[in-house]
Amino acid sequence: MAGMSQHESEAMTRLLLKLRGQYTILLVEHDMQAVFALSDRITVLVYGSALACGTADDIRNNPQVRECYLGSERASARRKMAGHSEVQA
């Protein structure tokens, strides 16, 4: 919920939770706390390609997602060598 304070982001999450089940919602978001709270299914994109799809638990426990978004020395070195900046989740 880019540009929102923590309080605003939490309020928006509560609003979207109320709408869940009444409407189909496509959420493009980097606030993983909100994504995990709101999503039935998550697709993680890396440089425009789908890396993983699944439930919140599937995504939290996916080693490729963890490496890309939580980082590792090896992943960080690969991104730097490819000319990409660090990815923030």
All heavy atoms as an XYZ file, in Angstrom:
684
protein
N       0.842     -1.149      0.000
C       0.000      0.000      0.000
C       0.905      1.235      0.000
O       1.030      1.939      0.980
C      -0.936     -0.041      1.180
C      -1.598     -1.393      1.425
S      -3.305     -1.477      0.962
C      -3.494     -3.221      0.818
N       1.535      1.368     -1.148
C       2.553      2.398     -1.332
C       2.039      3.788     -0.964
O       0.930      4.171     -1.322
C       3.046      2.395     -2.775
N       2.852      4.510     -0.253
C       2.528      5.877      0.115
C       1.615      6.004      1.319
O       1.291      7.110      1.734
N       1.178      4.901      1.865
C       0.279      4.937      3.026
C       1.059      4.716      4.310
O       2.045      3.983      4.323
C      -0.788      3.848      2.917
C      -1.769      4.025      1.811
S      -3.016      2.714      1.899
C      -4.132      3.283      0.637
N       0.562      5.311      5.369
C       1.138      5.030      6.687
C       0.724      3.624      7.110
O      -0.156      3.007      6.492
C       0.618      6.051      7.704
O      -0.767      5.824      7.949
N       1.325      3.122      8.162
C       0.965      1.801      8.684
C      -0.519      1.760      9.037
O      -1.225      0.807      8.717
C       1.825      1.454      9.906
C       1.547      0.091     10.487
C       2.002     -1.044      9.583
O       2.937     -0.896      8.820
N       1.324     -2.165      9.680
N      -1.003      2.812      9.677
C      -2.413      2.895     10.070
C      -3.325      2.881      8.840
O      -4.342      2.173      8.814
C      -2.651      4.158     10.900
C      -4.088      4.388     11.249
N      -4.753      3.649     12.199
C      -4.987      5.269     10.746
C      -6.004      4.064     12.269
N      -6.171      5.041     11.401
N      -2.968      3.645      7.815
C      -3.773      3.688      6.589
C      -3.768      2.339      5.871
O      -4.797      1.886      5.368
C      -3.258      4.780      5.651
C      -3.473      6.178      6.169
C      -2.699      7.230      5.392
O      -1.597      6.920      4.884
O      -3.205      8.371      5.300
N      -2.611      1.700      5.839
C      -2.494      0.392      5.198
C      -3.362     -0.640      5.918
O      -4.056     -1.449      5.283
C      -1.032     -0.055      5.190
O      -0.902     -1.307      4.567
N      -3.359     -0.617      7.234
C      -4.188     -1.538      8.017
C      -5.672     -1.265      7.770
O      -6.470     -2.202      7.646
C      -3.846     -1.430      9.497
C      -2.478     -1.994      9.825
C      -1.992     -1.649     11.216
O      -2.695     -0.916     11.960
O      -0.885     -2.107     11.565
N      -6.054      0.016      7.675
C      -7.455      0.373      7.407
C      -7.871     -0.105      6.015
O      -8.983     -0.622      5.833
C      -7.657      1.883      7.546
N      -6.999      0.057      5.027
C      -7.296     -0.403      3.669
C      -7.429     -1.927      3.633
O      -8.317     -2.472      2.972
C      -6.210      0.054      2.703
C      -6.445     -0.401      1.272
S      -7.968      0.231      0.536
C      -7.519      1.928      0.273
N      -6.576     -2.622      4.358
C      -6.658     -4.079      4.432
C      -7.984     -4.503      5.037
O      -8.643     -5.414      4.525
C      -5.475     -4.652      5.231
O      -4.249     -4.285      4.585
C      -5.547     -6.169      5.332
N      -8.414     -3.838      6.105
C      -9.715     -4.165      6.718
C     -10.858     -3.924      5.735
O     -11.789     -4.737      5.633
C      -9.924     -3.343      7.993
C      -9.112     -3.835      9.180
C      -9.545     -3.188     10.491
N      -9.439     -1.732     10.471
C      -8.334     -1.047     10.767
N      -7.221     -1.691     11.099
N      -8.327      0.265     10.746
N     -10.805     -2.819      4.984
C     -11.838     -2.529      3.991
C     -11.883     -3.609      2.912
O     -12.957     -4.111      2.562
C     -11.592     -1.155      3.348
C     -12.512     -0.807      2.173
C     -13.962     -0.717      2.612
C     -12.058      0.479      1.520
N     -10.714     -3.976      2.393
C     -10.666     -5.005      1.351
C     -11.133     -6.362      1.881
O     -11.759     -7.136      1.152
C      -9.261     -5.099      0.763
C      -8.829     -3.886     -0.078
C      -7.363     -3.985     -0.453
C      -9.705     -3.727     -1.306
N     -10.856     -6.656      3.147
C     -11.344     -7.906      3.743
C     -12.872     -7.936      3.775
O     -13.489     -8.979      3.578
C     -10.777     -8.093      5.152
C      -9.349     -8.616      5.216
C      -8.805     -8.534      6.645
C      -9.262    -10.040      4.700
N     -13.499     -6.765      4.016
C     -14.963     -6.686      4.012
C     -15.521     -6.948      2.611
O     -16.602     -7.514      2.470
C     -15.427     -5.316      4.497
C     -15.224     -5.092      5.978
C     -15.679     -3.717      6.382
C     -15.366     -3.433      7.830
N     -15.711     -2.059      8.220
N     -14.798     -6.531      1.576
C     -15.250     -6.699      0.191
C     -14.955     -8.088     -0.357
O     -15.541     -8.506     -1.357
C     -14.589     -5.651     -0.708
C     -14.916     -4.194     -0.378
C     -14.101     -3.259     -1.252
C     -16.406     -3.928     -0.529
N     -14.050     -8.789      0.293
C     -13.669    -10.129     -0.128
C     -14.887    -11.050     -0.122
O     -15.666    -11.050      0.814
C     -12.601    -10.648      0.831
C     -11.959    -11.913      0.430
C     -10.894    -12.253      1.445
N     -10.302    -13.516      1.102
C      -9.449    -14.144      1.856
N      -9.071    -13.623      3.003
N      -8.948    -15.285      1.481
N     -15.045    -11.794     -1.172
C     -16.198    -12.679     -1.284
C     -17.367    -12.038     -2.011
O     -18.223    -12.727     -2.548
N     -17.409    -10.711     -2.040
C     -18.445     -9.990     -2.774
C     -17.955     -9.608     -4.172
O     -18.754     -9.475     -5.092
C     -18.845     -8.718     -2.034
C     -19.438     -8.966     -0.665
C     -19.715     -7.660      0.047
O     -20.159     -6.697     -0.548
N     -19.433     -7.635      1.347
N     -16.659     -9.403     -4.285
C     -16.055     -8.961     -5.534
C     -14.769     -9.752     -5.784
O     -14.120    -10.206     -4.848
C     -15.680     -7.466     -5.478
C     -16.855     -6.561     -5.241
C     -17.182     -6.144     -3.960
C     -17.644     -6.144     -6.299
C     -18.258     -5.317     -3.734
C     -18.737     -5.317     -6.091
C     -19.038     -4.906     -4.802
O     -20.109     -4.099     -4.590
N     -14.421     -9.861     -7.048
C     -13.109    -10.395     -7.401
C     -12.125     -9.245     -7.298
O     -12.359     -8.160     -7.837
C     -13.112    -10.957     -8.828
O     -14.061    -12.027     -8.889
C     -11.737    -11.462     -9.219
N     -11.033     -9.461     -6.608
C     -10.045     -8.400     -6.402
C      -8.700     -8.872     -6.940
O      -8.228     -9.946     -6.574
C      -9.906     -8.045     -4.904
C     -11.240     -7.552     -4.349
C      -8.802     -7.011     -4.690
C     -11.247     -7.359     -2.839
N      -8.120     -8.085     -7.815
C      -6.753     -8.318     -8.288
C      -5.877     -7.306     -7.565
O      -6.050     -6.100     -7.706
C      -6.650     -8.123     -9.799
C      -5.238     -8.184    -10.377
C      -4.635     -9.572    -10.168
C      -5.257     -7.820    -11.845
N      -4.968     -7.802     -6.780
C      -4.136     -6.954     -5.934
C      -2.700     -7.011     -6.438
O      -2.121     -8.095     -6.549
C      -4.211     -7.468     -4.490
C      -3.478     -6.711     -3.411
C      -4.125     -5.346     -3.190
C      -3.525     -7.513     -2.110
N      -2.143     -5.869     -6.760
C      -0.727     -5.772     -7.124
C      -0.090     -4.982     -5.989
O      -0.338     -3.779     -5.845
C      -0.535     -5.056     -8.480
C       0.950     -4.923     -8.802
C      -1.277     -5.800     -9.578
N       0.692     -5.654     -5.169
C       1.130     -5.038     -3.922
C       2.460     -5.597     -3.466
O       2.764     -6.765     -3.695
C       0.056     -5.294     -2.851
C       0.315     -4.647     -1.525
C       0.539     -3.158     -1.621
O      -0.341     -2.441     -2.114
O       1.620     -2.714     -1.207
N       3.256     -4.750     -2.804
C       4.539     -5.161     -2.240
C       4.479     -5.327     -0.725
O       5.419     -5.834     -0.129
C       5.633     -4.146     -2.592
C       5.982     -4.162     -4.034
N       5.419     -3.296     -4.933
C       6.800     -4.953     -4.735
C       5.885     -3.548     -6.139
N       6.735     -4.548     -6.047
N       3.401     -4.874     -0.099
C       3.228     -5.022      1.345
C       2.795     -6.465      1.596
O       1.620     -6.814      1.481
C       2.171     -4.036      1.844
C       1.884     -4.141      3.334
O       2.242     -5.165      3.966
O       1.285     -3.199      3.867
N       3.758     -7.313      1.919
C       3.489     -8.741      2.020
C       2.558     -9.080      3.178
O       1.818    -10.057      3.109
C       4.795     -9.539      2.110
C       5.625     -9.442      0.840
S       4.689     -9.790     -0.688
C       4.305    -11.510     -0.490
N       2.545     -8.284      4.213
C       1.602     -8.514      5.314
C       0.174     -8.387      4.775
O      -0.677     -9.232      5.056
C       1.856     -7.520      6.439
C       0.991     -7.744      7.651
C       1.354     -6.810      8.788
O       2.323     -6.064      8.734
N       0.565     -6.856      9.839
N      -0.096     -7.359      3.979
C      -1.424     -7.177      3.373
C      -1.706     -8.286      2.361
O      -2.807     -8.840      2.328
C      -1.514     -5.805      2.706
N      -0.727     -8.625      1.536
C      -0.906     -9.667      0.525
C      -1.285    -10.986      1.193
O      -2.252    -11.648      0.795
C       0.366     -9.843     -0.328
C       0.278    -11.079     -1.210
C       0.616     -8.603     -1.178
N      -0.562    -11.381      2.227
C      -0.844    -12.641      2.909
C      -2.221    -12.611      3.581
O      -2.919    -13.621      3.619
C       0.242    -12.973      3.928
C       1.556    -13.368      3.312
C       2.750    -12.987      3.899
C       1.613    -14.120      2.153
C       3.977    -13.361      3.341
C       2.826    -14.495      1.579
C       4.013    -14.118      2.183
N      -2.635    -11.457      4.101
C      -3.930    -11.349      4.776
C      -5.097    -11.402      3.795
O      -6.170    -11.909      4.126
C      -3.993    -10.056      5.583
N      -4.897    -10.902      2.583
C      -6.008    -10.725      1.645
C      -6.136    -11.801      0.572
O      -7.198    -11.953     -0.017
C      -5.863     -9.369      0.937
C      -6.021     -8.141      1.827
C      -5.525     -6.896      1.105
C      -7.474     -7.990      2.241
N      -5.088    -12.528      0.301
C      -5.053    -13.356     -0.903
C      -5.401    -14.816     -0.669
O      -4.937    -15.434      0.281
C      -3.651    -13.294     -1.521
O      -3.316    -11.962     -1.824
N      -6.206    -15.353     -1.592
C      -6.443    -16.795     -1.638
C      -5.295    -17.462     -2.384
O      -4.849    -18.536     -2.015
C      -7.750    -17.116     -2.366
C      -8.965    -16.578     -1.635
O      -9.004    -16.683     -0.398
O      -9.860    -16.053     -2.306
N      -4.860    -16.819     -3.467
C      -3.745    -17.314     -4.287
C      -2.826    -16.138     -4.587
O      -3.286    -15.026     -4.813
C      -4.249    -17.914     -5.599
C      -5.042    -19.183     -5.369
C      -5.155    -20.095     -6.554
N      -3.924    -20.427     -7.259
C      -3.027    -21.343     -6.887
N      -3.190    -21.996     -5.768
N      -1.975    -21.611     -7.626
N      -1.542    -16.439     -4.614
C      -0.519    -15.414     -4.847
C       0.369    -15.881     -5.990
O       0.765    -17.046     -6.034
C       0.342    -15.200     -3.581
C      -0.537    -14.771     -2.408
C       1.470    -14.207     -3.850
C       0.160    -14.850     -1.058
N       0.673    -14.966     -6.899
C       1.674    -15.217     -7.928
C       2.798    -14.217     -7.698
O       2.566    -13.008     -7.648
C       1.100    -15.043     -9.350
O       0.034    -15.986     -9.521
C       2.159    -15.286    -10.411
N       4.003    -14.720     -7.530
C       5.179    -13.883     -7.305
C       5.878    -13.682     -8.644
O       6.195    -14.648     -9.341
C       6.151    -14.541     -6.304
C       7.408    -13.695     -6.127
C       5.458    -14.768     -4.972
N       6.086    -12.414     -8.999
C       6.778    -12.082    -10.237
C       8.192    -11.625     -9.941
O       8.426    -10.890     -8.981
C       6.043    -10.960    -10.976
C       4.599    -11.224    -11.365
C       4.000     -9.989    -12.028
C       4.501    -12.421    -12.292
N       9.109    -12.049    -10.780
C      10.494    -11.591    -10.706
C      10.879    -11.144    -12.111
O      10.857    -11.959    -13.039
C      11.445    -12.705    -10.204
C      12.891    -12.231    -10.243
C      11.062    -13.133     -8.806
N      11.148     -9.849    -12.242
C      11.492     -9.270    -13.541
C      10.460     -9.631    -14.605
O      10.796     -9.948    -15.741
C      12.902     -9.666    -13.973
C      13.941     -9.309    -12.948
C      14.721    -10.293    -12.359
C      14.118     -7.994    -12.532
C      15.656     -9.977    -11.391
C      15.045     -7.668    -11.565
C      15.811     -8.656    -11.006
O      16.740     -8.334    -10.041
N       9.163     -9.602    -14.221
C       8.075     -9.823    -15.159
C       7.696    -11.262    -15.430
O       6.756    -11.519    -16.169
N       8.377    -12.212    -14.849
C       8.068    -13.634    -15.050
C       7.570    -14.243    -13.745
O       8.068    -13.910    -12.668
C       9.305    -14.400    -15.504
O       9.754    -13.928    -16.746
N       6.596    -15.152    -13.865
C       6.056    -15.822    -12.678
C       7.103    -16.768    -12.098
O       7.600    -17.645    -12.790
C       4.790    -16.583    -13.035
N       7.430    -16.552    -10.851
C       8.387    -17.402    -10.151
C       7.664    -18.509     -9.395
O       8.114    -19.654     -9.360
C       9.221    -16.570     -9.178
C      10.166    -17.327     -8.264
C      11.288    -17.957     -9.085
C      10.735    -16.415     -7.202
N       6.532    -18.158     -8.769
C       5.803    -19.134     -7.957
C       4.350    -18.711     -7.847
O       4.031    -17.530     -7.867
C       6.420    -19.222     -6.570
N       3.472    -19.704     -7.722
C       2.043    -19.476     -7.493
C       1.602    -20.404     -6.382
O       2.058    -21.542     -6.302
C       1.224    -19.780     -8.748
S       1.580    -18.703    -10.127
N       0.698    -19.925     -5.536
C       0.183    -20.792     -4.489
C      -0.485    -20.007     -3.386
O      -0.753    -18.808     -3.513
N      -0.735    -20.689     -2.280
C      -1.325    -20.067     -1.096
C      -0.254    -19.254     -0.369
O       0.945    -19.337     -0.685
C      -1.869    -21.143     -0.141
O      -0.752    -21.902      0.356
C      -2.877    -22.050     -0.823
N      -0.693    -18.515      0.624
C       0.259    -17.732      1.419
C       1.331    -18.638      2.031
O       2.521    -18.302      2.005
C      -0.471    -16.951      2.506
N       0.931    -19.791      2.549
C       1.910    -20.718      3.133
C       2.869    -21.250      2.081
O       4.068    -21.382      2.338
C       1.215    -21.876      3.847
C       0.632    -21.470      5.194
O       1.088    -20.461      5.766
O      -0.277    -22.172      5.666
N       2.332    -21.565      0.884
C       3.198    -22.028     -0.204
C       4.271    -20.985     -0.512
O       5.450    -21.309     -0.679
C       2.405    -22.284     -1.489
C       1.422    -23.432     -1.381
O       1.615    -24.323     -0.529
O       0.448    -23.427     -2.167
N       3.849    -19.733     -0.601
C       4.769    -18.648     -0.963
C       5.769    -18.392      0.159
O       6.965    -18.238     -0.082
C       3.982    -17.373     -1.316
C       3.085    -17.614     -2.542
C       4.921    -16.189     -1.533
C       3.795    -18.110     -3.788
N       5.297    -18.356      1.394
C       6.197    -18.127      2.542
C       7.303    -19.176      2.611
O       8.415    -18.887      3.029
C       5.420    -18.197      3.853
C       4.750    -16.957      4.260
C       4.224    -17.100      5.692
N       3.270    -16.061      5.965
C       1.957    -16.212      5.972
N       1.412    -17.390      5.745
N       1.166    -15.209      6.217
N       6.973    -20.407      2.236
C       7.914    -21.519      2.385
C       8.649    -21.886      1.102
O       9.432    -22.842      1.108
C       7.164    -22.743      2.925
C       6.621    -22.484      4.308
O       7.335    -22.011      5.182
N       5.351    -22.750      4.502
N       8.439    -21.135      0.032
C       9.084    -21.435     -1.244
C      10.533    -20.955     -1.206
O      10.795    -19.762     -1.031
C       8.323    -20.755     -2.383
C       8.891    -21.092     -3.734
O      10.049    -20.799     -4.022
N       8.072    -21.687     -4.577
N      11.503    -21.864     -1.362
C      12.910    -21.465     -1.263
C      13.330    -20.447     -2.339
O      14.153    -19.578     -2.060
C      13.694    -22.770     -1.413
C      12.725    -23.822     -1.780
C      11.345    -23.302     -1.567
N      12.756    -20.545     -3.539
C      13.111    -19.581     -4.589
C      12.599    -18.185     -4.240
O      13.295    -17.198     -4.451
C      12.545    -20.013     -5.938
C      13.219    -21.240     -6.504
C      12.553    -21.660     -7.801
O      11.353    -21.877     -7.858
N      13.369    -21.752     -8.837
N      11.387    -18.101     -3.720
C      10.824    -16.811     -3.310
C      11.652    -16.237     -2.176
O      12.015    -15.056     -2.179
C       9.342    -16.945     -2.906
C       8.823    -15.650     -2.289
C       8.500    -17.360     -4.100
N      11.968    -17.071     -1.215
C      12.764    -16.604     -0.073
C      14.118    -16.076     -0.544
O      14.588    -15.038     -0.083
C      12.937    -17.717      0.953
C      11.616    -18.119      1.601
C      11.787    -19.246      2.584
N      12.603    -18.836      3.720
C      12.157    -18.170      4.777
N      10.888    -17.831      4.848
N      12.961    -17.843      5.758
N      14.746    -16.767     -1.473
C      16.050    -16.330     -1.971
C      15.940    -15.007     -2.722
O      16.735    -14.100     -2.529
C      16.667    -17.395     -2.869
C      18.079    -17.017     -3.307
C      18.779    -18.131     -4.046
O      18.640    -19.296     -3.656
O      19.473    -17.807     -5.017
N      14.926    -14.876     -3.566
C      14.776    -13.655     -4.370
C      14.365    -12.445     -3.546
O      14.856    -11.349     -3.761
C      13.747    -13.867     -5.477
S      14.383    -14.846     -6.833
N      13.448    -12.644     -2.604
C      12.887    -11.505     -1.879
C      13.456    -11.311     -0.496
O      13.508    -10.184     -0.014
C      11.362    -11.594     -1.841
C      10.792    -11.180     -3.166
C      10.502    -12.109     -4.147
C      10.607     -9.836     -3.467
C      10.019    -11.722     -5.384
C      10.135     -9.438     -4.702
C       9.835    -10.396     -5.651
O       9.385    -10.004     -6.870
N      13.874    -12.371      0.144
C      14.506    -12.204      1.441
C      16.010    -12.094      1.283
O      16.698    -11.602      2.150
C      14.152    -13.364      2.378
C      12.673    -13.491      2.699
C      12.434    -14.685      3.608
C      12.142    -12.220      3.324
N      16.492    -12.579      0.137
C      17.884    -12.395     -0.206
C      18.803    -13.460      0.353
O      18.483    -14.174      1.275
N      19.902    -13.573     -0.298
C      21.014    -14.391      0.145
C      22.233    -13.758     -0.491
O      22.113    -12.956     -1.416
C      20.862    -15.847     -0.315
O      21.051    -15.939     -1.715
N      23.384    -14.089     -0.015
C      24.585    -13.511     -0.614
C      24.683    -13.882     -2.081
O      25.029    -13.062     -2.917
C      25.832    -13.981      0.141
C      25.963    -13.339      1.505
C      27.220    -13.772      2.213
O      28.239    -14.010      1.533
O      27.185    -13.873      3.442
N      24.351    -15.119     -2.419
C      24.439    -15.584     -3.797
C      23.437    -14.840     -4.687
O      23.786    -14.373     -5.760
C      24.193    -17.078     -3.845
C      24.445    -17.694     -5.193
C      24.264    -19.183     -5.155
N      22.902    -19.466     -4.722
C      22.469    -20.631     -4.355
N      23.280    -21.664     -4.319
N      21.226    -20.827     -4.001
N      22.189    -14.698     -4.224
C      21.173    -14.002     -5.020
C      21.537    -12.530     -5.186
O      21.378    -11.957     -6.257
C      19.802    -14.142     -4.375
N      22.027    -11.918     -4.120
C      22.425    -10.517     -4.189
C      23.551    -10.317     -5.198
O      23.535     -9.385     -5.993
C      22.857    -10.035     -2.808
O      23.243     -8.695     -2.855
N      24.515    -11.213     -5.188
C      25.635    -11.121     -6.135
C      25.147    -11.290     -7.569
O      25.580    -10.563     -8.464
C      26.687    -12.174     -5.798
N      24.216    -12.234     -7.797
C      23.676    -12.435     -9.146
C      22.946    -11.196     -9.634
O      23.089    -10.792    -10.779
C      22.732    -13.635     -9.173
C      23.429    -14.956     -9.318
C      22.460    -16.042     -9.736
N      21.275    -16.086     -8.919
C      21.049    -16.973     -7.952
N      21.944    -17.902     -7.682
N      19.951    -16.937     -7.256
N      22.134    -10.569     -8.761
C      21.399     -9.369     -9.160
C      22.363     -8.246     -9.498
O      22.188     -7.538    -10.479
C      20.441     -8.940     -8.050
C      19.186     -9.779     -7.971
C      18.148     -9.144     -7.068
N      18.614     -9.030     -5.694
C      18.410     -9.923     -4.747
N      17.769    -11.056     -5.013
N      18.834     -9.736     -3.531
N      23.399     -8.085     -8.693
C      24.389     -7.030     -8.960
C      25.125     -7.285    -10.269
O      25.345     -6.356    -11.044
C      25.357     -6.910     -7.785
C      24.725     -6.281     -6.578
C      25.691     -6.224     -5.409
C      24.992     -5.666     -4.191
N      25.830     -5.679     -3.003
N      25.471     -8.525    -10.514
C      26.181     -8.854    -11.757
C      25.283     -8.627    -12.981
O      25.753     -8.242    -14.031
C      26.651    -10.314    -11.742
C      27.829    -10.520    -10.789
S      28.316    -12.255    -10.625
C      28.472    -12.780    -12.292
N      23.963     -8.823    -12.807
C      23.028     -8.640    -13.910
C      22.640     -7.169    -14.063
O      21.911     -6.809    -14.978
C      21.784     -9.486    -13.687
N      23.131     -6.312    -13.166
C      22.830     -4.886    -13.265
C      21.507     -4.489    -12.667
O      20.993     -3.415    -12.914
N      20.903     -5.360    -11.829
C      19.642     -5.056    -11.187
C      19.886     -4.588     -9.760
O      20.765     -5.099     -9.085
C      18.723     -6.294    -11.153
C      18.393     -6.809    -12.516
N      17.558     -6.120    -13.361
C      18.780     -7.902    -13.173
C      17.434     -6.806    -14.483
N      18.170     -7.888    -14.393
N      19.054     -3.653     -9.316
C      19.183     -3.193     -7.947
C      18.542     -4.199     -7.002
O      17.856     -5.113     -7.414
C      18.501     -1.830     -7.791
O      17.135     -1.932     -8.098
N      18.758     -3.999     -5.724
C      18.193     -4.893     -4.714
C      16.675     -4.822     -4.755
O      16.084     -3.772     -4.955
C      18.677     -4.491     -3.322
C      20.163     -4.728     -3.122
C      20.539     -6.203     -3.217
O      19.860     -7.027     -2.578
O      21.486     -6.507     -3.918
N      16.019     -5.948     -4.533
C      14.558     -6.048     -4.535
C      14.080     -5.939     -3.098
O      14.593     -6.625     -2.224
C      14.109     -7.394     -5.145
C      12.603     -7.535     -5.078
C      14.598     -7.511     -6.571
N      13.124     -5.093     -2.854
C      12.529     -4.941     -1.529
C      11.147     -5.563     -1.528
O      10.363     -5.316     -2.411
C      12.410     -3.455     -1.165
C      13.715     -2.713     -1.161
C      14.542     -3.004      0.053
O      14.014     -3.254      1.113
N      15.847     -2.992     -0.098
N      10.831     -6.370     -0.537
C       9.491     -6.970     -0.445
C       8.675     -6.246      0.580
O       9.146     -5.628      1.461
C       9.592     -8.440     -0.084
